[in-house]
Amino acid sequence: MIMSNKTDDPFNVFDWQRSLVEESFANFRRLSSLPSLYDKTQKVRKGVTPKELVYEEDKLNMYRYIPTGEIKYKTPILFVFALVNRPYIVDLKEGRSVVANFVNAGFDTYIIDWGVPTESDRFLSCDDYVNGYLANAVDYLRERTGSEKCSLLGYCMGGALSTMFSALHADVVKNLILLASGLDFSKKEGLIKLWSDPEYFDVDQFVDTVGNVPAEFLQAAFLMLKPVQNLIEKPISFWENADNDRFVDDFLHMETWLNDNIPVPGEVYREFAKYLFQQNLLIQNKMPVGKHIVNLGDITCPLLNLMATKDDLVPPCQSRTLNDKVSSKDKEVIEFPAGHIGLAVGGRAQKELWPHVVQWLGDRSEKV
């Protein structure tokens, strides 16, 4: 017989015709779904959990998430995000919200939005963020809640800032949770480390020239972490799933955040690039922050260090060694099979990782 049950034989004319017809119908369905995409993009919300503004300083806004029930823990938790993106990735959408896990468990939950820096902010340093903005926000939280200490959850660059703060202000930190935080750059792993090689990258000349690091520069760098996936595979995948409402909704929420980059103040970028990426001073207890030198041994609070085994931005080797440097007796490392973003919003992380993190924090927080 000429016909075959196989559907992948390019030399079988009937299979080829059938595949052509099927793909034509699939493309028609995709094209038919395109007019509704505009409406869907307009419905993408930047954060879904209700919150209220409780504190402001310069461009910094701190929000409190509205409790869904009674508060069970007196110790508040403060989310500290990076300076390069907007913080709503931890509250991306229903079913993909890290903060919702804590709010629903009865935690008094807060988050810092650093705001969008302008040229007047180009000289802001780690000292300004750690001993200024973050210290003031924590003081406000302690006064507002009546708790002597608060718990910090730092994500990525926010994890490094939280680590510095926990060493310099150990008396006010109850618990420290770090999420995909680059702290040890002794190994030449990860493109950020390689791109920052002082032999090829003069950070002083760069910052002195551009001032604040442009959002477009950062966006291009993130795209180049996985260029084939970001520039070729992702658009193809979107087209192939354009008629899948769930896929499109997830895609639009994620892409909205990924393309919502903001500038980074030049001086703090200089310090991160020079003192962390190039000289690796933080993990060596030599990192200068204002008039202080950060000694990781001064961290004594319970520590939960979360890493993603598939992280292309912050490989686990850049986070893992912190647990050997702190003086905390209660410390734990979790390496979870996810990427840098999936560690927060991935479906598996939401089901398996975050319930454990919530339980871990609850066991170490003062109850009402």
VEXBAMAR-45381 format. One record per residue (C-alpha): z negated, y negated, x. Coordinates in nm, 3 decimals. Last residue first. Layout:
BEGIN
        up     north      east
         Z         Y         X
...
***
This chain:
BEGIN
        up     north      east
    -6.819    -3.683     0.088
    -6.728    -3.433     0.358
    -6.716    -3.515     0.727
    -6.403    -3.369     0.882
    -6.373    -3.068     1.114
    -6.313    -2.786     0.864
    -6.087    -3.015     0.663
    -5.875    -3.084     0.968
    -5.806    -2.717     1.034
    -5.744    -2.651     0.664
    -5.485    -2.931     0.651
    -5.323    -2.799     0.969
    -5.309    -2.445     0.826
    -5.151    -2.568     0.501
    -4.909    -2.764     0.721
    -4.771    -2.473     0.920
    -4.665    -2.200     0.679
    -4.511    -2.346     0.362
    -4.424    -2.699     0.475
    -4.322    -2.571     0.818
    -4.091    -2.316     0.657
    -3.924    -2.583     0.443
    -3.873    -2.818     0.735
    -4.020    -3.165     0.697
    -4.259    -3.205     0.989
    -4.168    -2.942     1.247
    -3.814    -2.966     1.114
    -3.788    -3.310     1.273
    -3.831    -3.204     1.636
    -3.689    -2.857     1.575
    -3.861    -2.549     1.439
    -4.022    -2.221     1.541
    -4.385    -2.339     1.574
    -4.585    -2.364     1.895
    -4.948    -2.420     1.798
    -5.205    -2.524     2.056
    -5.575    -2.547     1.980
    -5.874    -2.739     2.102
    -6.249    -2.738     2.034
    -6.420    -2.779     2.370
    -6.253    -3.116     2.422
    -6.263    -3.233     2.783
    -5.889    -3.304     2.792
    -5.655    -3.207     3.076
    -5.583    -2.841     3.000
    -5.495    -2.919     2.638
    -5.253    -3.185     2.757
    -5.046    -2.919     2.936
    -4.859    -2.814     2.621
    -4.687    -3.141     2.534
    -4.395    -3.190     2.775
    -4.354    -2.814     2.822
    -4.298    -2.786     2.446
    -3.958    -2.962     2.466
    -3.959    -3.319     2.328
    -3.609    -3.425     2.221
    -3.431    -3.091     2.191
    -3.722    -2.929     2.004
    -3.651    -2.563     1.928
    -4.003    -2.436     2.009
    -4.159    -2.720     1.811
    -4.505    -2.829     1.925
    -4.836    -2.903     1.753
    -5.148    -2.990     1.955
    -5.471    -2.976     1.755
    -5.757    -3.146     1.937
    -6.127    -3.162     1.846
    -6.282    -3.473     2.003
    -6.373    -3.504     2.373
    -6.094    -3.717     2.517
    -6.237    -3.884     2.828
    -6.070    -3.618     3.042
    -5.740    -3.779     2.952
    -5.829    -4.069     3.180
    -5.617    -4.372     3.089
    -5.648    -4.654     3.341
    -5.764    -4.982     3.191
    -5.685    -5.349     3.244
    -5.382    -5.332     3.016
    -5.286    -4.970     2.976
    -5.230    -4.822     3.322
    -5.147    -4.449     3.334
    -5.306    -4.276     3.634
    -5.476    -3.978     3.467
    -5.206    -3.744     3.604
    -5.082    -3.657     3.252
    -5.027    -4.027     3.188
    -4.862    -4.113     3.520
    -4.539    -3.914     3.490
    -4.356    -4.153     3.726
    -4.013    -4.150     3.558
    -4.062    -4.054     3.194
    -4.422    -4.171     3.160
    -4.491    -4.482     3.369
    -4.135    -4.611     3.402
    -3.971    -4.521     3.072
    -4.286    -4.568     2.863
    -4.378    -4.891     3.038
    -4.029    -5.038     3.014
    -4.008    -4.943     2.644
    -4.340    -5.120     2.586
    -4.200    -5.427     2.761
    -3.868    -5.434     2.577
    -4.003    -5.412     2.224
    -3.819    -5.126     2.051
    -3.537    -5.202     1.809
    -3.515    -5.017     1.475
    -3.339    -4.698     1.371
    -3.269    -4.623     1.005
    -2.977    -4.391     1.070
    -3.190    -4.078     1.096
    -3.388    -4.184     0.788
    -3.088    -4.222     0.560
    -2.938    -3.909     0.714
    -3.241    -3.702     0.614
    -3.254    -3.826     0.256
    -2.879    -3.795     0.215
    -2.867    -3.440     0.353
    -3.157    -3.314     0.141
    -2.994    -3.453    -0.174
    -2.651    -3.323    -0.075
    -2.786    -2.973    -0.011
    -2.964    -2.968    -0.346
    -2.659    -3.096    -0.533
    -2.416    -2.846    -0.380
    -2.068    -2.985    -0.455
    -2.042    -3.159    -0.117
    -2.142    -2.839     0.062
    -1.828    -2.781     0.268
    -1.789    -3.155     0.319
    -2.147    -3.190     0.444
    -2.107    -2.896     0.681
    -1.792    -3.050     0.825
    -1.967    -3.385     0.873
    -2.261    -3.209     1.049
    -2.049    -2.984     1.271
    -1.848    -3.261     1.434
    -2.049    -3.567     1.537
    -2.409    -3.447     1.513
    -2.359    -3.080     1.600
    -2.111    -3.145     1.879
    -2.311    -3.438     2.015
    -2.655    -3.272     2.030
    -2.876    -3.513     2.228
    -2.583    -3.755     2.224
    -2.660    -3.863     1.868
    -3.015    -3.957     1.970
    -2.885    -4.172     2.255
    -2.634    -4.346     2.029
    -2.909    -4.432     1.781
    -3.131    -4.567     2.060
    -2.858    -4.797     2.187
    -2.774    -4.910     1.833
    -3.141    -4.993     1.766
    -3.130    -5.237     2.055
    -3.398    -5.222     2.329
    -3.577    -5.556     2.308
    -3.497    -5.773     2.607
    -3.139    -5.674     2.697
    -3.112    -5.786     3.060
    -3.471    -5.774     3.182
    -3.505    -5.442     3.000
    -3.206    -5.285     3.179
    -3.282    -5.433     3.519
    -3.638    -5.304     3.501
    -3.529    -4.963     3.370
    -3.294    -4.899     3.660
    -3.138    -4.569     3.551
    -2.939    -4.349     3.789
    -3.177    -4.269     4.073
    -3.466    -4.360     3.844
    -3.395    -4.048     3.632
    -3.443    -4.166     3.273
    -3.142    -3.975     3.141
    -3.288    -3.651     3.274
    -3.629    -3.701     3.112
    -3.475    -3.802     2.780
    -3.236    -3.507     2.808
    -3.514    -3.250     2.797
    -3.642    -3.053     3.093
    -3.682    -3.182     3.445
    -4.044    -3.076     3.470
    -4.327    -3.317     3.551
    -4.271    -3.516     3.233
    -4.605    -3.449     3.065
    -4.695    -3.648     2.753
    -4.412    -3.608     2.501
    -4.560    -3.565     2.151
    -4.413    -3.314     1.905
    -4.700    -3.363     1.658
    -5.045    -3.443     1.787
    -5.362    -3.407     1.581
    -5.675    -3.578     1.711
    -6.013    -3.551     1.539
    -6.316    -3.778     1.499
    -6.194    -4.075     1.702
    -6.428    -4.378     1.716
    -6.627    -4.300     2.033
    -6.320    -4.186     2.226
    -6.175    -4.536     2.241
    -5.986    -4.531     2.574
    -5.905    -4.159     2.569
    -5.832    -4.142     2.197
    -5.621    -4.458     2.221
    -5.404    -4.317     2.499
    -5.356    -3.997     2.300
    -5.274    -4.191     1.985
    -5.009    -4.392     2.173
    -4.859    -4.069     2.308
    -4.864    -3.917     1.961
    -4.696    -4.225     1.818
    -4.413    -4.161     2.062
    -4.365    -3.824     1.888
    -4.599    -3.809     1.585
    -4.966    -3.904     1.607
    -5.222    -3.783     1.355
    -5.552    -3.962     1.405
    -5.891    -3.882     1.252
    -6.141    -4.158     1.183
    -6.491    -4.232     1.307
    -6.805    -4.412     1.194
    -6.700    -4.375     0.830
    -6.792    -4.656     0.592
    -6.446    -4.637     0.440
    -6.339    -5.000     0.467
    -6.532    -5.080     0.785
    -6.408    -4.769     0.963
    -6.055    -4.830     0.844
    -6.062    -5.193     0.961
    -6.182    -5.085     1.304
    -5.901    -4.828     1.316
    -5.643    -5.094     1.234
    -5.785    -5.327     1.499
    -5.772    -5.056     1.765
    -5.416    -4.967     1.669
    -5.294    -5.328     1.682
    -5.472    -5.439     1.997
    -5.602    -5.179     2.240
    -5.318    -4.934     2.177
    -5.028    -5.154     2.062
    -5.096    -5.463     2.270
    -5.197    -5.256     2.572
    -4.881    -5.049     2.541
    -4.692    -5.376     2.581
    -4.549    -5.651     2.361
    -4.324    -5.874     2.573
    -4.012    -5.841     2.354
    -4.200    -5.937     2.038
    -4.051    -6.287     2.000
    -3.706    -6.128     2.005
    -3.781    -5.950     1.680
    -3.969    -5.629     1.614
    -3.923    -5.437     1.287
    -4.251    -5.321     1.135
    -4.521    -5.105     1.294
    -4.574    -4.909     0.971
    -4.917    -4.749     1.002
    -5.026    -4.474     0.765
    -5.341    -4.398     0.568
    -5.490    -4.093     0.393
    -5.833    -4.052     0.234
    -5.815    -3.673     0.228
    -5.850    -3.480    -0.097
    -5.620    -3.183    -0.039
    -5.343    -3.348    -0.243
    -5.346    -3.649    -0.011
    -5.333    -3.427     0.298
    -5.037    -3.217     0.187
    -4.869    -3.525     0.042
    -4.874    -3.682     0.390
    -4.646    -3.411     0.529
    -4.386    -3.459     0.258
    -4.090    -3.224     0.216
    -4.164    -3.083    -0.130
    -4.083    -3.415    -0.295
    -3.911    -3.638    -0.043
    -3.941    -3.782     0.308
    -4.310    -3.860     0.336
    -4.355    -3.785     0.707
    -4.003    -3.921     0.764
    -4.129    -4.243     0.603
    -4.248    -4.371     0.940
    -3.942    -4.581     1.032
    -3.785    -4.509     1.368
    -3.820    -4.617     1.732
    -4.185    -4.727     1.746
    -4.326    -4.380     1.683
    -4.570    -4.294     1.406
    -4.947    -4.310     1.378
    -5.081    -4.141     1.064
    -5.446    -4.229     0.996
    -5.689    -3.977     0.849
    -6.010    -4.092     0.686
    -6.345    -3.913     0.741
    -6.535    -3.923     0.411
    -6.362    -3.611     0.288
    -6.334    -3.488    -0.072
    -6.168    -3.792    -0.230
    -6.127    -3.722    -0.601
    -5.781    -3.674    -0.740
    -5.422    -3.774    -0.668
    -5.538    -4.036    -0.419
    -5.308    -4.338    -0.368
    -5.181    -4.339    -0.011
    -5.328    -4.624     0.189
    -5.088    -4.845     0.376
    -5.108    -5.030     0.706
    -4.854    -5.302     0.777
    -4.783    -5.428     1.128
    -4.551    -5.726     1.168
    -4.831    -5.969     1.260
    -5.144    -5.795     1.136
    -5.164    -5.657     0.783
    -5.407    -5.425     0.604
    -5.439    -5.257     0.264
    -5.083    -5.216     0.134
    -5.078    -4.957    -0.143
    -4.923    -4.611    -0.163
    -4.744    -4.380    -0.405
    -4.594    -4.071    -0.234
    -4.214    -4.082    -0.229
    -4.114    -4.251     0.096
    -3.786    -4.428     0.156
    -3.628    -4.339    -0.176
    -3.272    -4.209    -0.205
    -3.151    -4.299    -0.554
    -2.881    -4.538    -0.436
    -2.731    -4.261    -0.223
    -2.709    -4.038    -0.529
    -2.524    -4.301    -0.729
    -2.273    -4.340    -0.449
    -2.234    -3.964    -0.422
    -2.136    -3.931    -0.789
    -1.774    -4.028    -0.719
    -1.756    -3.753    -0.450
    -1.832    -3.455    -0.674
    -1.475    -3.414    -0.798
    -1.351    -3.408    -0.440
    -1.584    -3.120    -0.361
    -1.478    -2.925    -0.669
    -1.113    -2.983    -0.582
    -1.179    -2.869    -0.226
    -1.329    -2.545    -0.358
    -1.028    -2.492    -0.585
    -0.793    -2.540    -0.291
    -1.008    -2.311    -0.075
    -0.980    -2.035    -0.333
    -0.603    -2.081    -0.363
    -0.554    -2.073     0.014
    -0.779    -1.769     0.049
    -0.577    -1.584    -0.214
    -0.251    -1.678    -0.044
    -0.376    -1.560     0.293
    -0.510    -1.237     0.148
    -0.174    -1.175    -0.014
     0.017    -1.256     0.304
    -0.183    -1.014     0.518
    -0.135    -1.137     0.874
    -0.444    -1.357     0.874
    -0.665    -1.057     0.784
    -1.001    -1.195     0.675
    -1.016    -1.087     0.312
    -0.997    -0.712     0.359
    -0.950    -0.501     0.048
    -0.584    -0.457     0.134
    -0.255    -0.501    -0.046
     0.064    -0.355     0.106
     0.000     0.000     0.000
***
